[in-house]
Amino acid sequence: MRACIDALRSDNPLESAILKLRIDIEEVAKNYEHLDSVLLDTSLLHKKLDEAKQSIDFLYNGAEELEDKVALINEANEHAQQLPSLIKKIDLGSQKIKDKLDVLTTADEELQEKKSQLYDDFKLIHSYEQEASELIKECKRSRNVAVSEGLASGFEKKATELQVSINWWIVGLVCALLFGMGFGYVRSEQLTEILKMDLTVGQAFLHFIITVFSVGGPFWLAWLCTRQVNKCFTLSEDYAYKATVTRAYTGFQDEAEKFADDTAQQIFRSAISRLDEMPLRLIHDKDHSSPLHELMNSDVIQKAGPEVMIELTKAFAKGKQSLSSKAKETLSPKPPQPASVEPVKTIN
């Protein structure tokens, strides 16, 4: 190196130029070796730069997240500064909630007790309701039985009264018949004695009227008693039948409830139709005042017409005439004159 430097210092330019070029070549050779090492180091540096870029990118992304976390931390810090007051408020609210919870617990216990008591009361009310339903049914049945028994007792009372009346009318009938038979027997004895006497037409007619009234009165009373016995017996049977229907209606109604059809309504309509019938329907509209009146208004006489009445009148007149003639023949030995018969024909 020193020789080179001395050559450069010499006055020969070529030699100095060559020496300078040689020096430069040596330096280039040295620098080339250094450049190779630098290039080798450059590839490694490039790798490191890539790694550093990745680290920077990672750090950049992490920095964004870190900013968010820092903002969150700041916000949490602000909230943390407010945390004591919030804790106090939460404590106060928790105490209030606890107090209200105790009140609600007490109220819930009371409500459960009342609920249990209400459930027991409901069971009791349900049992009372069933008992009330049964009592209502019994009351309705008792009412129906009472009504039925009342109606039946009323009907039976009327039937009993009519039976008593029938007995009295029968007693009257027997007495009338006995009196009629007695008067008839006495009057027949009297008529037998009277027919032996000489009587005028007026006397015979008078005795006939007396006989009719003396015997007809008891028999008239007997006819009246017979009619009353018939009416009372008919009404008594009607009242007894209604009493039987009234008593049987309650039993029929209980049995009819077992059927799903309208049997109960049919029984009710049948019973009402029987009870609604008037007893006087069994008594005839015409009420005769005497046996003769009844005989005159009978269908047989009305169908026969006035001819039968004329024939009966003629027969009655002939009978009276023959009775009068027989009486005269018995009392006098003389034969009856035709003139004595004329007044009878004239009167009748």
C-alpha positions as a Markdown table, in Angstrom:
| # | Residue | x | y | z |
|---|---|---|---|---|
| 1 | Met | 0.0 | 0.0 | 0.0 |
| 2 | Arg | 2.9 | 2.3 | 0.8 |
| 3 | Ala | 4.5 | 1.5 | -2.6 |
| 4 | Cys | 1.3 | 2.6 | -4.2 |
| 5 | Ile | 1.3 | 5.8 | -2.3 |
| 6 | Asp | 5.0 | 6.5 | -3.2 |
| 7 | Ala | 4.2 | 5.8 | -6.9 |
| 8 | Leu | 1.3 | 8.3 | -6.8 |
| 9 | Arg | 3.7 | 10.8 | -5.4 |
| 10 | Ser | 6.1 | 10.3 | -8.3 |
| 11 | Asp | 6.0 | 12.5 | -11.3 |
| 12 | Asn | 5.0 | 9.8 | -13.8 |
| 13 | Pro | 1.2 | 10.3 | -14.4 |
| 14 | Leu | 0.7 | 6.9 | -16.1 |
| 15 | Glu | 2.2 | 5.1 | -13.3 |
| 16 | Ser | 0.3 | 7.2 | -10.9 |
| 17 | Ala | -2.9 | 6.5 | -12.9 |
| 18 | Ile | -2.2 | 2.8 | -12.9 |
| 19 | Leu | -1.5 | 2.8 | -9.3 |
| 20 | Lys | -4.6 | 4.8 | -8.6 |
| 21 | Leu | -6.6 | 2.4 | -10.8 |
| 22 | Arg | -5.0 | -0.5 | -9.0 |
| 23 | Ile | -5.9 | 1.0 | -5.7 |
| 24 | Asp | -9.4 | 1.5 | -6.8 |
| 25 | Ile | -9.6 | -2.1 | -8.0 |
| 26 | Glu | -8.4 | -3.3 | -4.7 |
| 27 | Glu | -10.9 | -1.2 | -3.0 |
| 28 | Val | -13.7 | -2.4 | -5.3 |
| 29 | Ala | -12.6 | -5.9 | -4.6 |
| 30 | Lys | -12.8 | -5.2 | -0.9 |
| 31 | Asn | -16.0 | -3.4 | -1.3 |
| 32 | Tyr | -17.4 | -6.3 | -3.3 |
| 33 | Glu | -16.7 | -8.7 | -0.5 |
| 34 | His | -18.3 | -6.2 | 1.8 |
| 35 | Leu | -21.2 | -5.8 | -0.6 |
| 36 | Asp | -21.8 | -9.5 | -0.7 |
| 37 | Ser | -21.9 | -9.5 | 3.0 |
| 38 | Val | -24.2 | -6.4 | 2.9 |
| 39 | Leu | -26.5 | -8.1 | 0.4 |
| 40 | Leu | -26.6 | -11.1 | 2.6 |
| 41 | Asp | -27.4 | -8.9 | 5.5 |
| 42 | Thr | -30.0 | -7.1 | 3.3 |
| 43 | Ser | -32.0 | -10.3 | 2.8 |
| 44 | Leu | -32.0 | -10.9 | 6.5 |
| 45 | Leu | -33.0 | -7.3 | 7.0 |
| 46 | His | -35.8 | -7.7 | 4.5 |
| 47 | Lys | -37.1 | -10.6 | 6.5 |
| 48 | Lys | -36.8 | -8.7 | 9.7 |
| 49 | Leu | -38.5 | -5.8 | 8.0 |
| 50 | Asp | -41.4 | -8.1 | 7.0 |
| 51 | Glu | -41.6 | -9.4 | 10.5 |
| 52 | Ala | -41.4 | -5.9 | 11.9 |
| 53 | Lys | -44.2 | -4.8 | 9.4 |
| 54 | Gln | -46.3 | -7.7 | 10.6 |
| 55 | Ser | -45.6 | -6.7 | 14.2 |
| 56 | Ile | -46.5 | -3.1 | 13.4 |
| 57 | Asp | -49.7 | -4.2 | 11.7 |
| 58 | Phe | -50.5 | -6.4 | 14.7 |
| 59 | Leu | -49.7 | -3.5 | 17.0 |
| 60 | Tyr | -51.8 | -1.2 | 14.9 |
| 61 | Asn | -54.8 | -3.5 | 15.0 |
| 62 | Gly | -54.2 | -4.0 | 18.7 |
| 63 | Ala | -54.0 | -0.3 | 19.1 |
| 64 | Glu | -57.5 | 0.2 | 17.7 |
| 65 | Glu | -58.8 | -2.5 | 20.1 |
| 66 | Leu | -56.7 | -0.9 | 22.8 |
| 67 | Glu | -58.4 | 2.4 | 22.1 |
| 68 | Asp | -61.8 | 0.8 | 22.5 |
| 69 | Lys | -60.7 | -0.9 | 25.6 |
| 70 | Val | -59.3 | 2.4 | 26.9 |
| 71 | Ala | -62.6 | 4.1 | 26.2 |
| 72 | Leu | -64.4 | 1.2 | 27.9 |
| 73 | Ile | -62.0 | 1.5 | 30.8 |
| 74 | Asn | -62.6 | 5.3 | 31.0 |
| 75 | Glu | -66.3 | 4.7 | 30.9 |
| 76 | Ala | -66.0 | 2.0 | 33.6 |
| 77 | Asn | -63.9 | 4.4 | 35.6 |
| 78 | Glu | -66.6 | 7.0 | 35.4 |
| 79 | His | -69.2 | 4.4 | 36.4 |
| 80 | Ala | -66.9 | 3.3 | 39.1 |
| 81 | Gln | -66.8 | 6.8 | 40.4 |
| 82 | Gln | -70.6 | 6.8 | 40.5 |
| 83 | Leu | -70.6 | 3.3 | 42.0 |
| 84 | Pro | -70.7 | 4.3 | 45.7 |
| 85 | Ser | -73.8 | 6.4 | 45.2 |
| 86 | Leu | -75.4 | 3.6 | 43.1 |
| 87 | Ile | -74.5 | 1.1 | 45.8 |
| 88 | Lys | -76.2 | 3.3 | 48.4 |
| 89 | Lys | -79.2 | 3.6 | 46.2 |
| 90 | Ile | -79.2 | -0.2 | 45.6 |
| 91 | Asp | -78.9 | -0.8 | 49.3 |
| 92 | Leu | -81.8 | 1.6 | 50.0 |
| 93 | Gly | -83.8 | -0.1 | 47.2 |
| 94 | Ser | -82.9 | -3.5 | 48.4 |
| 95 | Gln | -84.0 | -2.6 | 51.9 |
| 96 | Lys | -87.3 | -1.2 | 50.6 |
| 97 | Ile | -87.7 | -4.4 | 48.4 |
| 98 | Lys | -87.0 | -6.5 | 51.5 |
| 99 | Asp | -89.5 | -4.6 | 53.5 |
| 100 | Lys | -92.1 | -4.9 | 50.8 |
| 101 | Leu | -91.2 | -8.6 | 50.3 |
| 102 | Asp | -91.8 | -9.1 | 54.1 |
| 103 | Val | -95.2 | -7.3 | 53.7 |
| 104 | Leu | -96.0 | -9.4 | 50.6 |
| 105 | Thr | -94.9 | -12.5 | 52.4 |
| 106 | Thr | -97.2 | -11.7 | 55.4 |
| 107 | Ala | -100.0 | -10.8 | 53.0 |
| 108 | Asp | -99.4 | -14.0 | 51.1 |
| 109 | Glu | -99.6 | -16.0 | 54.3 |
| 110 | Glu | -102.8 | -14.2 | 55.3 |
| 111 | Leu | -104.1 | -14.8 | 51.7 |
| 112 | Gln | -103.3 | -18.5 | 51.9 |
| 113 | Glu | -105.1 | -18.7 | 55.3 |
| 114 | Lys | -108.1 | -16.8 | 53.8 |
| 115 | Lys | -107.9 | -19.0 | 50.8 |
| 116 | Ser | -108.0 | -22.2 | 52.9 |
| 117 | Gln | -110.8 | -20.7 | 55.0 |
| 118 | Leu | -112.6 | -19.7 | 51.8 |
| 119 | Tyr | -112.2 | -23.2 | 50.5 |
| 120 | Asp | -113.6 | -24.7 | 53.7 |
| 121 | Asp | -116.4 | -22.2 | 53.5 |
| 122 | Phe | -117.1 | -23.1 | 49.9 |
| 123 | Lys | -117.2 | -26.8 | 50.9 |
| 124 | Leu | -119.6 | -25.9 | 53.7 |
| 125 | Ile | -121.7 | -23.7 | 51.4 |
| 126 | His | -121.8 | -26.6 | 48.9 |
| 127 | Ser | -122.9 | -29.0 | 51.6 |
| 128 | Tyr | -125.5 | -26.4 | 52.7 |
| 129 | Glu | -126.6 | -26.0 | 49.1 |
| 130 | Gln | -127.1 | -29.8 | 48.8 |
| 131 | Glu | -129.0 | -29.8 | 52.1 |
| 132 | Ala | -131.0 | -26.8 | 51.0 |
| 133 | Ser | -131.8 | -28.6 | 47.7 |
| 134 | Glu | -132.9 | -31.6 | 49.6 |
| 135 | Leu | -134.9 | -29.5 | 51.9 |
| 136 | Ile | -136.5 | -27.7 | 49.0 |
| 137 | Lys | -137.4 | -31.0 | 47.4 |
| 138 | Glu | -138.8 | -32.2 | 50.7 |
| 139 | Cys | -140.7 | -29.0 | 51.2 |
| 140 | Lys | -142.1 | -29.2 | 47.7 |
| 141 | Arg | -143.0 | -32.8 | 48.3 |
| 142 | Ser | -144.5 | -31.9 | 51.7 |
| 143 | Arg | -146.4 | -29.1 | 50.1 |
| 144 | Asn | -147.7 | -31.3 | 47.3 |
| 145 | Val | -148.6 | -34.0 | 49.9 |
| 146 | Ala | -150.2 | -31.3 | 52.1 |
| 147 | Val | -152.2 | -29.9 | 49.2 |
| 148 | Ser | -153.1 | -33.4 | 48.1 |
| 149 | Glu | -154.1 | -34.4 | 51.6 |
| 150 | Gly | -156.0 | -31.1 | 52.0 |
| 151 | Leu | -157.9 | -31.6 | 48.8 |
| 152 | Ala | -158.4 | -35.3 | 49.6 |
| 153 | Ser | -159.6 | -34.5 | 53.1 |
| 154 | Gly | -162.0 | -31.9 | 51.7 |
| 155 | Phe | -163.4 | -34.4 | 49.2 |
| 156 | Glu | -163.6 | -37.1 | 51.9 |
| 157 | Lys | -165.3 | -34.7 | 54.2 |
| 158 | Lys | -167.9 | -33.9 | 51.6 |
| 159 | Ala | -168.3 | -37.6 | 50.8 |
| 160 | Thr | -168.7 | -38.4 | 54.5 |
| 161 | Glu | -171.3 | -35.7 | 54.9 |
| 162 | Leu | -173.1 | -37.0 | 51.9 |
| 163 | Gln | -172.9 | -40.5 | 53.3 |
| 164 | Val | -174.5 | -39.2 | 56.6 |
| 165 | Ser | -177.1 | -37.4 | 54.5 |
| 166 | Ile | -177.7 | -40.6 | 52.6 |
| 167 | Asn | -178.3 | -42.4 | 55.9 |
| 168 | Trp | -180.8 | -39.8 | 57.1 |
| 169 | Trp | -182.6 | -39.9 | 53.7 |
| 170 | Ile | -182.7 | -43.7 | 53.9 |
| 171 | Val | -184.2 | -43.4 | 57.4 |
| 172 | Gly | -186.7 | -41.0 | 56.0 |
| 173 | Leu | -187.4 | -43.3 | 53.1 |
| 174 | Val | -188.0 | -46.3 | 55.5 |
| 175 | Cys | -190.2 | -44.1 | 57.7 |
| 176 | Ala | -192.2 | -42.8 | 54.7 |
| 177 | Leu | -192.7 | -46.3 | 53.4 |
| 178 | Leu | -193.8 | -47.6 | 56.8 |
| 179 | Phe | -196.2 | -44.6 | 57.2 |
| 180 | Gly | -197.4 | -45.1 | 53.7 |
| 181 | Met | -198.0 | -48.8 | 54.3 |
| 182 | Gly | -199.7 | -48.1 | 57.6 |
| 183 | Phe | -201.9 | -45.4 | 56.2 |
| 184 | Gly | -202.7 | -47.6 | 53.2 |
| 185 | Tyr | -203.7 | -50.5 | 55.4 |
| 186 | Val | -205.8 | -48.3 | 57.6 |
| 187 | Arg | -207.4 | -46.5 | 54.7 |
| 188 | Ser | -208.1 | -49.8 | 52.9 |
| 189 | Glu | -210.0 | -51.0 | 55.9 |
| 190 | Gln | -211.9 | -47.7 | 56.0 |
| 191 | Leu | -212.6 | -47.9 | 52.3 |
| 192 | Thr | -214.0 | -51.4 | 52.7 |
| 193 | Glu | -216.4 | -50.2 | 55.3 |
| 194 | Ile | -217.2 | -47.1 | 53.3 |
| 195 | Leu | -217.9 | -49.0 | 50.1 |
| 196 | Lys | -220.7 | -50.8 | 51.9 |
| 197 | Met | -222.5 | -47.5 | 52.5 |
| 198 | Asp | -224.7 | -45.5 | 50.1 |
| 199 | Leu | -222.5 | -42.7 | 48.9 |
| 200 | Thr | -223.0 | -40.0 | 46.4 |
| 201 | Val | -220.5 | -39.1 | 43.8 |
| 202 | Gly | -219.2 | -36.1 | 45.8 |
| 203 | Gln | -218.7 | -38.3 | 48.9 |
| 204 | Ala | -216.9 | -41.0 | 46.9 |
| 205 | Phe | -214.7 | -38.3 | 45.3 |
| 206 | Leu | -214.0 | -36.8 | 48.7 |
| 207 | His | -213.0 | -40.2 | 50.1 |
| 208 | Phe | -210.8 | -40.7 | 47.0 |
| 209 | Ile | -209.1 | -37.4 | 47.6 |
| 210 | Ile | -208.6 | -38.1 | 51.2 |
| 211 | Thr | -207.1 | -41.5 | 50.4 |
| 212 | Val | -204.8 | -40.0 | 47.8 |
| 213 | Phe | -203.5 | -37.4 | 50.2 |
| 214 | Ser | -203.2 | -39.7 | 53.1 |
| 215 | Val | -201.4 | -42.4 | 51.2 |
| 216 | Gly | -199.7 | -40.2 | 48.6 |
| 217 | Gly | -198.0 | -37.9 | 51.1 |
| 218 | Pro | -195.8 | -40.7 | 52.6 |
| 219 | Phe | -195.1 | -42.1 | 49.2 |
| 220 | Trp | -194.3 | -38.6 | 47.9 |
| 221 | Leu | -191.8 | -38.3 | 50.7 |
| 222 | Ala | -190.5 | -41.8 | 49.8 |
| 223 | Trp | -190.0 | -40.6 | 46.2 |
| 224 | Leu | -188.2 | -37.5 | 47.4 |
| 225 | Cys | -186.0 | -39.5 | 49.7 |
| 226 | Thr | -185.2 | -41.9 | 46.8 |
| 227 | Arg | -184.2 | -39.0 | 44.6 |
| 228 | Gln | -182.0 | -37.5 | 47.3 |
| 229 | Val | -180.4 | -40.8 | 48.1 |
| 230 | Asn | -179.6 | -41.2 | 44.4 |
| 231 | Lys | -178.1 | -37.7 | 44.1 |
| 232 | Cys | -176.2 | -37.9 | 47.3 |
| 233 | Phe | -174.8 | -41.4 | 46.4 |
| 234 | Thr | -173.7 | -40.1 | 43.0 |
| 235 | Leu | -172.0 | -37.0 | 44.5 |
| 236 | Ser | -170.4 | -39.1 | 47.3 |
| 237 | Glu | -168.9 | -41.5 | 44.7 |
| 238 | Asp | -167.6 | -38.5 | 42.7 |
| 239 | Tyr | -166.0 | -36.9 | 45.8 |
| 240 | Ala | -164.5 | -40.2 | 46.9 |
| 241 | Tyr | -163.1 | -40.7 | 43.4 |
| 242 | Lys | -161.6 | -37.2 | 43.4 |
| 243 | Ala | -160.0 | -37.9 | 46.9 |
| 244 | Thr | -158.5 | -41.1 | 45.5 |
| 245 | Val | -157.1 | -39.3 | 42.4 |
| 246 | Thr | -155.7 | -36.5 | 44.6 |
| 247 | Arg | -153.9 | -38.9 | 46.9 |
| 248 | Ala | -152.6 | -41.0 | 44.0 |
| 249 | Tyr | -151.3 | -38.0 | 42.1 |
| 250 | Thr | -148.3 | -37.4 | 44.3 |
| 251 | Gly | -147.2 | -41.1 | 44.0 |
| 252 | Phe | -147.8 | -41.0 | 40.3 |
| 253 | Gln | -145.8 | -37.8 | 39.9 |
| 254 | Asp | -142.8 | -39.3 | 41.8 |
| 255 | Glu | -142.9 | -42.4 | 39.5 |
| 256 | Ala | -143.4 | -40.3 | 36.4 |
| 257 | Glu | -140.1 | -38.4 | 37.1 |
| 258 | Lys | -138.2 | -41.6 | 36.2 |
| 259 | Phe | -139.4 | -41.4 | 32.6 |
| 260 | Ala | -138.0 | -39.0 | 30.0 |
| 261 | Asp | -141.2 | -38.4 | 28.1 |
| 262 | Asp | -144.2 | -36.2 | 29.0 |
| 263 | Thr | -145.7 | -38.8 | 31.3 |
| 264 | Ala | -145.7 | -36.3 | 34.2 |
| 265 | Gln | -147.6 | -33.7 | 32.1 |
| 266 | Gln | -150.1 | -36.3 | 31.0 |
| 267 | Ile | -150.7 | -37.3 | 34.6 |
| 268 | Phe | -151.0 | -33.6 | 35.7 |
| 269 | Arg | -153.5 | -32.8 | 32.9 |
| 270 | Ser | -155.5 | -36.0 | 33.7 |
| 271 | Ala | -155.6 | -35.1 | 37.4 |
| 272 | Ile | -156.6 | -31.5 | 36.8 |
| 273 | Ser | -159.3 | -32.5 | 34.3 |
| 274 | Arg | -160.7 | -34.9 | 36.9 |
| 275 | Leu | -160.6 | -32.3 | 39.8 |
| 276 | Asp | -161.9 | -29.5 | 37.6 |
| 277 | Glu | -165.2 | -31.4 | 36.9 |
| 278 | Met | -168.1 | -29.9 | 38.7 |
| 279 | Pro | -170.1 | -32.3 | 40.9 |
| 280 | Leu | -173.4 | -30.8 | 39.7 |
| 281 | Arg | -172.7 | -32.2 | 36.2 |
| 282 | Leu | -174.0 | -35.6 | 37.6 |
| 283 | Ile | -177.4 | -34.1 | 38.5 |
| 284 | His | -179.9 | -33.6 | 35.8 |
| 285 | Asp | -180.9 | -30.1 | 34.8 |
| 286 | Lys | -184.6 | -30.8 | 35.3 |
| 287 | Asp | -185.7 | -30.8 | 38.9 |
| 288 | His | -189.2 | -32.3 | 39.3 |
| 289 | Ser | -191.4 | -31.2 | 42.2 |
| 290 | Ser | -193.6 | -34.3 | 42.4 |
| 291 | Pro | -193.7 | -37.8 | 41.1 |
| 292 | Leu | -196.6 | -36.9 | 38.8 |
| 293 | His | -194.5 | -34.0 | 37.4 |
| 294 | Glu | -191.6 | -36.4 | 36.8 |
| 295 | Leu | -194.0 | -38.9 | 35.2 |
| 296 | Met | -195.5 | -36.2 | 32.9 |
| 297 | Asn | -192.0 | -35.1 | 31.8 |
| 298 | Ser | -190.7 | -38.6 | 31.3 |
| 299 | Asp | -189.6 | -39.6 | 27.8 |
| 300 | Val | -192.1 | -42.4 | 27.6 |
| 301 | Ile | -195.1 | -40.2 | 28.3 |
| 302 | Gln | -193.8 | -37.5 | 25.9 |
| 303 | Lys | -193.2 | -40.0 | 23.2 |
| 304 | Ala | -196.6 | -41.6 | 23.7 |
| 305 | Gly | -198.4 | -38.3 | 23.2 |
| 306 | Pro | -201.7 | -37.0 | 24.4 |
| 307 | Glu | -203.6 | -40.0 | 23.2 |
| 308 | Val | -202.3 | -42.1 | 26.0 |
| 309 | Met | -203.3 | -39.5 | 28.5 |
| 310 | Ile | -206.9 | -39.5 | 27.1 |
| 311 | Glu | -207.1 | -43.2 | 27.3 |
| 312 | Leu | -205.8 | -43.2 | 30.9 |
| 313 | Thr | -208.4 | -40.5 | 31.8 |
| 314 | Lys | -211.2 | -42.6 | 30.2 |
| 315 | Ala | -210.0 | -45.7 | 32.0 |
| 316 | Phe | -209.9 | -43.8 | 35.3 |
| 317 | Ala | -213.4 | -42.5 | 34.7 |
| 318 | Lys | -214.8 | -46.0 | 33.8 |
| 319 | Gly | -213.2 | -47.4 | 36.9 |
| 320 | Lys | -214.7 | -44.8 | 39.1 |
| 321 | Gln | -218.1 | -45.4 | 37.5 |
| 322 | Ser | -217.9 | -49.1 | 38.0 |
| 323 | Leu | -216.8 | -48.6 | 41.6 |
| 324 | Ser | -219.8 | -46.3 | 42.2 |
| 325 | Ser | -222.3 | -48.7 | 40.6 |
| 326 | Lys | -221.0 | -51.6 | 42.7 |
| 327 | Ala | -221.4 | -49.6 | 45.9 |
| 328 | Lys | -225.0 | -48.8 | 45.0 |
| 329 | Glu | -225.8 | -52.4 | 44.2 |
| 330 | Thr | -224.4 | -53.5 | 47.5 |
| 331 | Leu | -226.4 | -50.9 | 49.5 |
| 332 | Ser | -229.8 | -51.1 | 47.6 |
| 333 | Pro | -231.7 | -54.1 | 46.2 |
| 334 | Lys | -233.0 | -52.0 | 43.3 |
| 335 | Pro | -231.2 | -52.3 | 40.1 |
| 336 | Pro | -229.3 | -49.2 | 39.1 |
| 337 | Gln | -231.1 | -46.8 | 36.9 |
| 338 | Pro | -229.5 | -45.4 | 33.8 |
| 339 | Ala | -230.2 | -41.9 | 35.1 |
| 340 | Ser | -227.9 | -42.5 | 38.1 |
| 341 | Val | -225.0 | -43.1 | 35.8 |
| 342 | Glu | -225.4 | -39.9 | 33.8 |
| 343 | Pro | -224.0 | -37.5 | 36.5 |
| 344 | Val | -220.8 | -39.5 | 36.7 |
| 345 | Lys | -220.3 | -39.1 | 33.0 |
| 346 | Thr | -221.1 | -35.4 | 33.2 |
| 347 | Ile | -218.7 | -34.7 | 36.0 |
| 348 | Asn | -215.9 | -36.6 | 34.5 |
